[in-house]
Amino acid sequence: MSVPRLRDVDIETAVRLLDGWTGKLTWDRYLAILSTELGHLYTKPGLRKHARILNAWNMAQRRLKEDISKIGAKEHGDAAVAQSHRKIAVLRAENARLIQENRDLLERFLRWSHNATVAGLSPERLDEPILAIGNRFSSRGAPK
C-alpha cells in the first residue's frame, strides 16, 4: 500500500511537532512519532523534500543545541527541564499580554458604548447584524 502525499494540514502537523520538540531529536524518533500523528510512515528523504519541514527541522536542531549549551550539560533530563522552564516563561508572557489586550478591548467597548448612547444609538440598533447595518449604506458608504 502506498503512502499518500502530504497535504498542507499534514505538513502543518509535522512542523508543529518539531516546534514543540524536547529532548534528543533524531530522524528515527521523529518519523516514529509523526507516523502516530499522521497514520502513515513517511521517509526521511520524502520529508526533506518539503522546505517547511526541512526548515523546521533545522530550527529545532539549533534550538535544542542552544538549550543544551545554556545548561552546560548534555543530559536529556536537564535539557527537558530547561525547555519546560522556557516554555512556561513564554506562556506566562503570552498570557499577560492577552490579559492586557482583553482589558484594553473592554475599555474600548465601554467607551464606544457610552459614546453610542450619547449619540442616540439604542442597544438594539448596536446589536443588529453587520449585514443589516451594511444594507443601509449606498456604494459610497453614505446612509440611504
N, C-alpha and C positions, 0 to 999 in steps of 0.2 A: 504494500500500500504506500502510495507516495505521500509526502508531506506537503500540505497546502502552502501556497505562497503567503508570506507575511503581509497582513493588512495593516493599515495605519494604526488601528487600535492595538494590534499585536506589537508593533514597533514601540508604541507609547508604553505598553506594559513592560517591554524589555528595558526601555530607558529608565523608567521609574524604579524598576528593580535595582538597577545599577546606582541610581541616585541615593537609595537608602541602604546600600550595601555596607555591612560592617564585617570586620574580621578579614581573614585571608581570602583574596579574590583569585580564583583560577577558572580557566575556561570549563574544566570538568564540573566544578561546583556550580558555576553559573548556568551551564547548559542543563544540569540536572534540576535545578530549582525552576528555571524557565520552562522546562518541559511540564512541570506540575502546574504552572500558571496557564500555559497555552494549550496543554493537552497533546502536544507533538514534540518529538525530539529533533531539534534543528542542529546543524553542524556549525562548527567554528567558522569555516570558510563562507558558509551561507550567511551567517550573521555579520561577518566582517564586510560584506558587500554593501551593507546599509550604512550610510555615512552617519546617521543619527546614533546608531548603536555603537559604531566604532568610536565616535567622539565621546559618547557617554562612558564607554569602557576606559578610554584613555584618561578622562577626567576622574573617574573613580579610582583608577590606579594611582594617579598623582595625589588625590585627596587622601587615600589610605596611607601612602608613603609619608605624607606630611604629618598625618595624625600620629603615626608611629614615631617619627623623628621628634615630634614635640614632646612626647612622653620620655623618650630616651631609652625605650625598651622595645623589643620586637616580640613580646609575648602577646598572644591573642587576647587574653583577659584584660591586660592593661589598655590595649588599643580599643577594645569594645567599651570599656568604662569611659575612656576619654571621649569616644564618639558619642556615647549616651549623654555625657555632660554637655557636649557641644550642641547636640540636638535639643536638649532641654532648654539651653540658653536661647537658641534660635526660636523655639516655640514660645518661650516666655516673652521675647521681644515682639514676636508677631501678635501674640495675644494682647500685649499692652497697646500696640499700635491699633489693633482692631477695636479695643475698648475706647480709645481716644477718638477714632473715626466715628464710632457709634454716638458718642457724646456730641461731637460736632454736628452730626446729622440731626440728632434730636433737637439741639439748639436751633438749627436752621429751620426745622419743621415748626417749632414753636413761633419763631419769628415770622415765617411765612403765614402760619395760621392766624396770628394776630393781625398782620397786615391785610390778609384777605378779608377778615371780619370787618376791619376798619373800612375797607373798600366796598363793603356791602355784599360780598360773596357769601352765600349760605353754605353750611356744611354739606347739604345735599348737592349743591352745584359743584363743590370741590370733589365730591365722591363720584361724580359721573365718570364713566369710562372715557379713555382718551379719544377713542374714535367718535363718540358722540360729541365731544367738545370740538374735535378737528373738523367735523362736518359743518360747523357753524362758521367756518372761515372760508373765504374765497381763495383762489390760487395765489393771490398776492399776500395772503396772511392777514388781511383786514377782516373785521367782523362783517357778516352779511346783514 
